[in-house]
């Protein structure tokens, strides 16, 4: 018998001063968690409207992953520039431009901003980009047993790939395969 685990969350966008993120717990339902909670590992908050990236970003752009919770993405390449987004550990980003110690980055929703290069490391994570829940499978094929249902915006660590499939691991330890077309980057 297959036990399905619902691993999910809802990305929360809020203005400066927002103190609550809405998370979908596994598997019971919705719970509200303060943004300072350690259980916010799958949420991104906006502190100001981010700028939208143009469609000229290369598909093969270099990717990075955020190294610590609370990493600030700013509106410009300076620590004095306003914070546009606050990101959590593992959040994947594509590099659009480099300027000194700063990287202009884009996320899976095409929001852009600047992050200090000390706040990111190798791009070893992906994020679920499907608007509907997707299936994590036991094998890299559609007929593989479902090991989990994953919601939009959940970050996973890449383990390996095989053809059009990526083997991933959730922070709670669940591993499986997901079609590349459902993941970003």
Beta strands, then each sheet from edge to edge (+ up, - down):
strand 1: 5-7
strand 2: 20-24
strand 3: 30-34
strand 4: 45-46
strand 5: 51-52
strand 6: 63-66
strand 7: 71-74
strand 8: 83-87
strand 9: 92-99
strand 10: 102-106
strand 11: 111-116
strand 12: 120-122
strand 13: 125-128
strand 14: 134-137
strand 15: 146-150
strand 16: 155-162
strand 17: 165-169
strand 18: 175-179
strand 19: 183-184
sheet 1: 1+ 15+ 14-
sheet 2: 2+ 3-
sheet 3: 4+ 8- 7+
sheet 4: 5+ 11- 10+ 9- 6+ 12-
sheet 5: 18+ 17- 16+ 13- 19+
end
